């Protein structure tokens, strides 16, 4: 599956950093009157507040470089301001009321229809799998607690599902000990090519827990961090990929054309089933006759590539420091393969475990680590200029595409970007 993340996010590197004080006032852009109850938070962090009765707010947050300050309310269009670390900042923010008629125009397009209750049940399952993920045990105890705020629209012609939320999603992640408020801007899933794209911002809060749970949560968070995109970006900026357990390769491959053809046929038949059946059976054995199903099943077990060539490359060959802007440019004209082998997932139990054999999660230990495959992620750039990573790991360009392990982790394994690994407890 290809996943296109158009996420609003920033990264905080492992530095000692000072608190930045941010204050301001939020008003209605039409009446110029103060607005209370506006959520104000640094995107993808645990730092946030709400405006008071006078529309005013004050927060102090740890910032390195730049960060995204989000202003969110169900009655107003979300607004984001870029904040820089340093001196205190006083902001005057004017929010526009939402146009409630906009969605009515969208859903009246010729091939889009509002879905029945049965439709919503199956589309919710598909939406949840793609947003929450199915990566390890933690995904099963990460739940959306207010799914009723979601609206689903399906286009019969393009076989594309669009999901929007009329209020922020509330997600409870028991595995990592967070309550997540997620402002979903858009979610699109195309059943014909199995591609999903979504855009959101979010705010994290700590869930209450006792001492025993605290130990488990700390270990779970450390595990989720290792090998993640956050971990990769932080260590790439510091030029410490090897020490952190990452290996970079330039990657070229000859694709398995027959598998690609068969996959497209299966996806098309699955899309038809989802569009026409209340409880679709999308198994290959059900969708095709016996002989065809047997052949397709055998082909889908094959590798995605016939042959490939991977040449290891150092981070310094793909990055260049700009002293004037204090950024690191990261680019490559080739597809990159990233291996990570500090932490792996046991293929039998899908339970994350520590490669040194220590008990980390639910008392599962791993032996014979070297025989286990690394976690693999592929990366390529849409633009030749690559991305410019700042000291805090933030990059403004949306030109880097990832698929594989890092992309599959999703919300259930996501951490706020003010997270710092702590010493593991036993």
C-alpha positions as CSV (number, residue, x, y, z in Angstrom):
1,X,0.0,0.0,0.0
2,X,1.2,3.5,-0.8
3,X,0.6,6.1,1.9
4,X,0.8,9.8,1.1
5,X,1.1,11.7,4.4
6,X,0.3,15.4,4.0
7,X,0.7,15.9,7.7
8,X,1.2,19.1,9.6
9,X,4.2,18.3,11.8
10,X,7.5,19.3,13.2
11,X,10.4,17.5,14.8
12,X,12.2,18.2,18.0
13,X,15.8,17.0,18.2
14,X,17.6,15.8,21.3
15,X,18.9,19.0,22.6
16,X,18.6,21.0,25.8
17,X,16.2,23.8,24.9
18,X,14.6,26.7,26.7
19,X,10.9,27.5,27.2
20,X,9.4,30.0,24.7
21,X,6.5,32.1,26.1
22,X,3.7,32.7,23.7
23,X,0.7,34.8,24.5
24,X,-2.0,36.4,22.5
25,X,-5.7,37.1,21.8
26,X,-8.1,35.4,19.4
27,X,-11.0,37.4,17.8
28,X,-13.7,36.7,15.3
29,X,-12.6,38.2,12.0
30,X,-16.1,39.6,11.2
31,X,-17.1,41.0,14.6
32,X,-13.7,41.6,16.0
33,X,-15.0,40.2,19.3
34,X,-12.9,37.9,21.5
35,X,-13.6,34.2,21.2
36,X,-13.3,31.9,24.2
37,X,-12.7,28.1,24.1
38,X,-10.3,28.1,21.1
39,X,-7.8,25.3,21.4
40,X,-4.2,26.6,21.1
41,X,-1.5,24.0,20.8
42,X,1.9,23.3,19.3
43,X,1.2,20.7,16.7
44,X,2.0,17.1,17.5
45,X,3.1,17.9,21.1
46,X,1.7,17.9,24.6
47,X,1.9,21.7,24.9
48,X,-1.4,23.5,24.6
49,X,-4.2,25.5,26.3
50,X,-7.5,27.2,25.5
51,X,-8.5,30.9,25.2
52,X,-10.2,32.4,28.2
53,X,-13.5,34.5,28.3
54,X,-11.5,37.4,26.9
55,X,-10.1,35.4,24.0
56,X,-6.6,35.5,25.6
57,X,-4.1,32.7,26.1
58,X,-0.6,32.1,27.5
59,X,1.6,29.0,27.0
60,X,5.2,28.3,27.6
61,X,6.6,25.5,25.5
62,X,10.0,24.0,24.7
63,X,10.9,25.0,21.1
64,X,14.0,24.6,19.0
65,X,13.9,26.4,15.7
66,X,10.4,26.6,14.3
67,X,7.1,25.1,15.4
68,X,3.5,25.1,14.2
69,X,1.0,26.8,16.6
70,X,-2.5,25.6,15.9
71,X,-5.8,27.5,16.6
72,X,-8.7,25.1,16.4
73,X,-12.5,25.2,17.1
74,X,-15.5,23.4,15.7
75,X,-17.1,26.7,14.6
76,X,-14.0,28.3,13.0
77,X,-11.6,27.4,10.2
78,X,-8.4,26.1,11.7
79,X,-5.4,28.4,11.5
80,X,-1.7,27.7,11.9
81,X,1.1,30.1,12.7
82,X,4.8,29.4,12.5
83,X,6.5,30.2,15.7
84,X,10.3,30.6,16.3
85,X,12.1,29.8,19.5
86,X,13.6,32.7,21.4
87,X,12.0,35.8,22.7
88,X,8.4,35.8,23.9
89,X,5.8,36.5,21.3
90,X,2.4,38.2,21.6
91,X,0.0,37.3,18.8
92,X,-3.2,38.8,17.5
93,X,-5.2,36.1,15.8
94,X,-8.3,36.5,13.7
95,X,-10.4,33.4,12.9
96,X,-13.0,33.0,10.2
97,X,-16.3,31.2,10.9
98,X,-16.7,28.0,9.0
99,X,-19.0,27.9,6.0
100,X,-21.4,25.2,6.9
101,X,-22.8,25.1,3.4
102,X,-19.4,24.0,1.9
103,X,-19.9,20.3,2.7
104,X,-23.4,20.3,1.4
105,X,-22.0,21.4,-2.0
106,X,-19.4,18.7,-1.9
107,X,-21.7,15.8,-1.1
108,X,-24.1,16.8,-3.9
109,X,-21.6,16.2,-6.6
110,X,-23.0,13.7,-9.2
111,X,-21.2,10.5,-8.1
112,X,-20.9,11.1,-4.4
113,X,-23.5,9.9,-2.0
114,X,-24.2,9.9,1.7
115,X,-23.8,6.4,3.1
116,X,-26.2,4.1,5.0
117,X,-25.5,2.8,8.5
118,X,-24.2,-0.5,7.0
119,X,-21.9,1.5,4.7
120,X,-20.6,3.5,7.6
121,X,-19.7,0.4,9.6
122,X,-17.5,-1.1,6.9
123,X,-16.0,2.3,5.9
124,X,-15.2,3.1,9.5
125,X,-13.3,-0.2,9.8
126,X,-11.3,0.7,6.6
127,X,-10.7,4.2,7.9
128,X,-9.6,3.1,11.4
129,X,-7.2,0.5,10.0
130,X,-5.5,3.2,7.8
131,X,-5.4,5.9,10.5
132,X,-4.7,3.8,13.6
133,X,-2.7,1.1,11.9
134,X,-2.2,-2.6,12.5
135,X,1.4,-2.4,13.6
136,X,2.0,-4.6,16.6
137,X,-0.1,-5.3,19.7
138,X,-0.5,-1.6,20.5
139,X,-2.8,-1.0,17.6
140,X,-5.4,-3.2,19.1
141,X,-5.7,-1.0,22.3
142,X,-5.7,2.4,20.4
143,X,-9.3,3.4,19.8
144,X,-11.3,6.3,18.4
145,X,-13.8,7.1,21.2
146,X,-16.1,9.4,19.2
147,X,-16.5,7.8,15.7
148,X,-19.9,9.4,15.3
149,X,-18.3,12.7,14.3
150,X,-17.1,11.1,11.0
151,X,-18.8,11.7,7.7
152,X,-18.2,9.3,4.8
153,X,-18.6,9.9,1.1
154,X,-18.0,7.3,-1.6
155,X,-17.6,8.1,-5.3
156,X,-19.0,5.1,-7.3
157,X,-17.1,6.2,-10.4
158,X,-13.6,6.6,-9.1
159,X,-14.1,4.1,-6.2
160,X,-12.7,6.7,-3.8
161,X,-13.7,7.0,-0.1
162,X,-13.5,10.5,1.4
163,X,-13.8,10.9,5.2
164,X,-14.2,14.2,7.1
165,X,-14.9,15.0,10.7
166,X,-17.3,17.6,12.0
167,X,-15.5,17.7,15.3
168,X,-12.0,16.8,16.4
169,X,-11.4,13.0,16.8
170,X,-10.6,11.8,20.3
171,X,-8.2,8.8,20.4
172,X,-7.2,6.9,23.4
173,X,-3.9,5.1,23.1
174,X,-3.6,2.9,26.2
175,X,-0.3,1.3,24.9
176,X,1.5,4.7,24.9
177,X,-0.5,6.4,27.6
178,X,-1.9,9.3,25.5
179,X,-5.2,10.9,24.8
180,X,-5.0,12.4,21.3
181,X,-7.2,15.2,20.0
182,X,-6.9,15.0,16.2
183,X,-8.1,17.7,13.8
184,X,-8.8,15.8,10.6
185,X,-8.8,18.0,7.5
186,X,-9.1,15.2,5.0
187,X,-8.8,11.5,4.4
188,X,-9.0,9.8,1.0
189,X,-8.7,6.2,0.1
190,X,-8.8,4.9,-3.5
191,X,-9.8,1.3,-3.6
192,X,-8.5,0.8,-7.2
193,X,-4.9,1.5,-6.4
194,X,-4.9,1.0,-2.6
195,X,-3.5,4.5,-2.0
196,X,-4.4,6.5,1.0
197,X,-3.8,10.2,1.7
198,X,-4.7,12.1,4.8
199,X,-4.0,15.5,6.4
200,X,-4.3,16.4,10.1
201,X,-2.9,18.1,13.1
202,X,-3.1,16.8,16.7
203,X,-2.5,17.5,20.4
204,X,-1.5,14.9,23.0
205,X,-2.5,14.7,26.6
206,X,-1.1,12.3,29.3
207,X,-3.5,9.6,30.5
208,X,-3.5,9.0,34.2
209,X,-1.7,5.8,35.3
210,X,-0.3,4.1,38.3
211,X,3.3,3.4,39.0
212,X,3.2,-0.1,37.4
213,X,1.5,1.3,34.3
214,X,4.0,4.1,34.2
215,X,6.9,1.7,33.9
216,X,5.1,-0.2,31.1
217,X,4.3,3.0,29.2
218,X,7.8,4.4,29.4
219,X,9.1,1.2,27.9
220,X,6.4,1.1,25.2
221,X,7.2,4.7,24.2
222,X,10.9,4.0,24.0
223,X,10.1,1.0,21.8
224,X,7.8,3.0,19.5
225,X,10.5,5.7,19.1
226,X,13.2,3.3,18.0
227,X,13.4,3.0,14.2
228,X,10.6,5.6,13.7
229,X,10.6,8.5,11.3
230,X,11.1,10.8,14.2
231,X,14.2,8.8,15.3
232,X,15.6,8.8,11.8
233,X,15.2,12.5,11.3
234,X,16.8,13.4,14.6
235,X,19.8,11.2,14.1
236,X,20.2,12.2,10.4
237,X,20.5,15.8,11.4
238,X,23.2,14.9,14.0
239,X,24.9,12.5,11.5
240,X,24.5,9.6,14.0
241,X,22.6,7.2,11.8
242,X,25.0,4.3,12.2
243,X,25.3,4.7,16.0
244,X,21.5,4.7,16.2
245,X,21.2,1.5,14.2
246,X,20.3,2.8,10.7
247,X,21.8,1.9,7.4
248,X,21.2,3.8,4.2
249,X,21.4,2.3,0.7
250,X,20.9,3.5,-2.9
251,X,18.3,1.1,-4.2
252,X,17.3,0.0,-7.7
253,X,15.0,-2.8,-8.6
254,X,13.3,-4.6,-11.5
255,X,9.7,-5.0,-10.4
256,X,7.6,-8.1,-10.7
257,X,5.3,-7.0,-13.5
258,X,3.0,-10.1,-13.2
259,X,2.4,-9.5,-9.5
260,X,1.6,-5.9,-10.2
261,X,-0.9,-6.9,-12.9
262,X,-2.6,-9.5,-10.6
263,X,-2.7,-7.0,-7.7
264,X,-4.5,-4.5,-9.8
265,X,-7.1,-7.1,-10.8
266,X,-7.7,-8.2,-7.2
267,X,-8.0,-4.6,-6.0
268,X,-10.6,-3.8,-8.7
269,X,-12.7,-6.8,-7.7
270,X,-12.4,-5.9,-4.0
271,X,-13.4,-2.3,-4.8
272,X,-16.6,-3.5,-6.5
273,X,-17.4,-5.7,-3.5
274,X,-16.9,-2.9,-1.0
275,X,-19.1,-0.6,-3.2
276,X,-22.0,-3.0,-3.6
277,X,-22.1,-5.3,-0.5
278,X,-23.0,-4.5,3.1
279,X,-20.6,-7.1,4.4
280,X,-18.1,-7.7,1.6
281,X,-16.1,-10.9,1.5
282,X,-12.9,-9.8,-0.2
283,X,-10.9,-13.0,0.0
284,X,-9.4,-14.1,-3.2
285,X,-11.1,-17.5,-2.9
286,X,-14.5,-15.8,-2.8
287,X,-13.8,-13.2,-5.6
288,X,-12.5,-15.6,-8.2
289,X,-13.1,-19.2,-9.4
290,X,-11.0,-22.0,-7.9
291,X,-8.3,-22.2,-10.6
292,X,-7.9,-18.4,-10.9
293,X,-7.8,-18.0,-7.2
294,X,-5.1,-20.6,-6.8
295,X,-2.9,-18.9,-9.4
296,X,-3.5,-15.4,-8.0
297,X,-2.7,-16.6,-4.5
298,X,0.6,-18.1,-5.7
299,X,1.6,-14.9,-7.6
300,X,0.8,-12.7,-4.6
301,X,3.2,-14.7,-2.5
302,X,6.1,-13.8,-4.8
303,X,8.4,-10.9,-4.1
304,X,7.5,-7.5,-5.4
305,X,10.8,-7.4,-7.3
306,X,12.6,-9.8,-9.6
307,X,16.0,-8.5,-8.7
308,X,17.5,-5.5,-7.0
309,X,20.8,-3.7,-6.4
310,X,21.5,-1.9,-3.1
311,X,24.7,0.0,-2.5
312,X,25.4,1.3,1.0
313,X,25.9,5.0,1.3
314,X,26.9,7.3,4.1
315,X,24.7,10.1,5.4
316,X,27.3,12.7,4.5
317,X,27.0,11.7,0.9
318,X,23.3,12.7,0.9
319,X,23.4,15.7,3.2
320,X,24.9,19.1,3.2
321,X,25.1,21.6,6.0
322,X,24.1,25.2,5.4
323,X,25.8,27.3,8.1
324,X,23.9,30.5,7.2
325,X,20.5,28.9,7.7
326,X,21.6,26.2,10.2
327,X,19.8,23.6,8.1
328,X,20.9,20.2,6.7
329,X,19.8,19.5,3.1
330,X,18.9,15.9,2.5
331,X,18.3,14.7,-1.1
332,X,18.9,11.9,-3.5
333,X,18.0,11.2,-7.1
334,X,17.8,7.5,-6.3
335,X,15.3,5.6,-4.2
336,X,16.8,5.1,-0.8
337,X,16.4,1.9,1.3
338,X,16.7,2.4,5.1
339,X,17.4,-0.6,7.3
340,X,16.9,-0.4,11.1
341,X,18.1,-3.3,13.3
342,X,18.1,-2.1,16.9
343,X,14.5,-3.1,17.5
344,X,12.5,-5.6,15.5
345,X,9.0,-7.1,15.5
346,X,8.6,-10.8,16.2
347,X,6.9,-12.1,13.0
348,X,5.1,-14.9,15.0
349,X,3.5,-12.8,17.7
350,X,3.7,-9.3,16.1
351,X,4.9,-8.1,19.6
352,X,7.7,-5.5,19.6
353,X,10.8,-6.8,21.3
354,X,14.3,-5.5,22.2
355,X,17.1,-6.9,20.0
356,X,19.5,-7.3,23.0
357,X,17.2,-9.8,24.5
358,X,16.0,-7.6,27.4
359,X,12.4,-7.8,28.6
360,X,10.7,-4.7,27.2
361,X,7.1,-5.4,26.4
362,X,4.8,-7.8,28.1
363,X,7.8,-10.0,29.2
364,X,8.7,-11.1,25.7
365,X,12.3,-11.9,25.0
366,X,14.1,-12.4,21.7
367,X,17.1,-14.6,21.1
368,X,19.3,-15.1,18.0
369,X,18.8,-11.5,17.0
370,X,21.3,-11.5,14.1
371,X,19.2,-14.0,12.2
372,X,16.2,-11.7,12.2
373,X,15.6,-9.3,9.2
374,X,15.9,-5.5,9.8
375,X,13.0,-3.1,9.6
376,X,12.9,-1.7,6.1
377,X,11.7,1.7,4.8
378,X,11.9,3.1,1.3
379,X,12.2,6.8,0.6
380,X,12.2,8.9,-2.6
381,X,12.0,12.6,-3.3
382,X,9.4,14.3,-5.5
383,X,11.6,17.4,-6.0
384,X,15.3,17.4,-7.0
385,X,16.1,19.9,-4.2
386,X,15.1,17.4,-1.5
387,X,14.3,18.7,2.0
388,X,16.0,21.2,4.3
389,X,16.1,19.9,7.9
390,X,16.5,22.5,10.6
391,X,18.2,22.0,13.9
392,X,15.0,20.8,15.4
393,X,14.4,18.4,12.5
394,X,11.6,20.5,11.0
395,X,11.4,20.7,7.2
396,X,8.8,22.7,5.3
397,X,8.9,20.8,2.0
398,X,6.4,18.1,1.3
399,X,8.6,16.4,-1.2
400,X,9.7,13.3,0.7
401,X,7.7,10.1,0.2
402,X,8.1,7.1,2.5
403,X,6.7,3.6,2.4
404,X,7.5,0.5,4.4
405,X,8.1,0.2,8.2
406,X,8.1,3.9,9.1
407,X,5.0,4.7,7.2
408,X,3.1,1.7,8.5
409,X,3.4,2.7,12.2
410,X,0.5,5.2,12.0
411,X,-1.2,6.9,15.0
412,X,-1.1,3.9,17.3
413,X,2.7,4.1,17.3
414,X,3.1,7.8,17.0
415,X,4.7,10.0,19.7
416,X,4.4,13.7,20.3
417,X,7.4,15.6,19.0
418,X,8.3,16.9,22.4
419,X,9.0,13.3,23.4
420,X,12.4,12.4,24.7
421,X,13.4,8.8,25.3
422,X,13.8,7.9,29.0
423,X,15.9,5.2,30.6
424,X,14.1,1.9,30.2
425,X,12.6,0.5,33.4
426,X,12.1,-3.1,34.5
